[in-house]
Every structure is written in structure tokens, then in C-alpha cells.
Amino acid sequence: MNVKSIIMNIRTKIENHINDLDDRWRDLPIKMQRKYTIYFFLCYTILTLIVVASVCVETGEVDQEVAIRHIENPVGKTEKSGKMSTDSTSINLKNENNGK
């Protein structure tokens, strides 16, 4: 068996299972379908509220002490010299004389 046939077999099994579930759903009475839909929606709403509350609690916790520091130069202090650092792209563009 090659990989392609294995994938096709798995895909076929999944499609058959989904079709079986769909058939079982359609066989349920309308009242049961509505009941299951409402239960699903309620569970989804509760889960959403829990996540929103969790995010609010986490973002509501503020540290009382804020660290205020000076911004440090990301370029190392050893790189400072009399020569000005330039970008390699600007050097290349200047050497080409506008494409001539």
C-alpha cells in the first residue's frame, strides 16, 4: 500500500462516519434536535463567559510598582568611533550611479 491509498482510506472512513452521524441526527425528533442545540449553545455561552472573565481578571491585575528606567542605546558602546556607520544598501545604491 502506498501513502496515497492510505490517505484515501482514512478520508473514506471519516466521510462514512460523518454521514452516519448526520443520519443519526436527522433520525432524531425535532424536539430532541432543538434540545441538543440549546444545550450546545448554553455550554458554548458558559465557556465563552468563563474565558472572558478569566481574561478580565488577568488584565485587571496591575502591578503597583512600575519600573521607570532610561532607554538604553541598542548599539554597543564599543562600536562608537570617528567613522559614521552606514547602511550597506545605501552604499550599493550610491556606487551604481543610478543604474548607468
Residue, then its C-alpha position, 0 to 999 in steps of 0.5 A: m500500500n502506498v501513502k496515497s491509498i492510505i490517505m484515501n482510506i482514512r478520508t473514506k472512513i471519516e466521510n462514512h462516519i460523518n454521514d452516519l452521524d448526520d443520519r443519526w441526527r436527522d433520525l432524531p425528533i425535532k424536539m430532541q434536535r432543538k434540545y441538543t442545540i440549546y444545550f450546545f449553545l448554553c455550554y458554548t455561552i458558559l465557556t465563552l463567559i468563563v474565558v472572558a472573565s478569566v481574561c478580565v481578571e488577568t488584565g485587571e491585575v496591575d502591578q503597583e510598582v512600575a519600573i521607570r528606567h532610561i532607554e538604553n542605546p541598542v548599539g554597543k558602546t564599543e562600536k562608537s568611533g570617528k567613522m559614521s556607520t552606514d547602511s550597506t544598501s545605501i552604499n550599493l545604491k550610491n556606487e551604481n550611479n543610478g543604474k548607468 
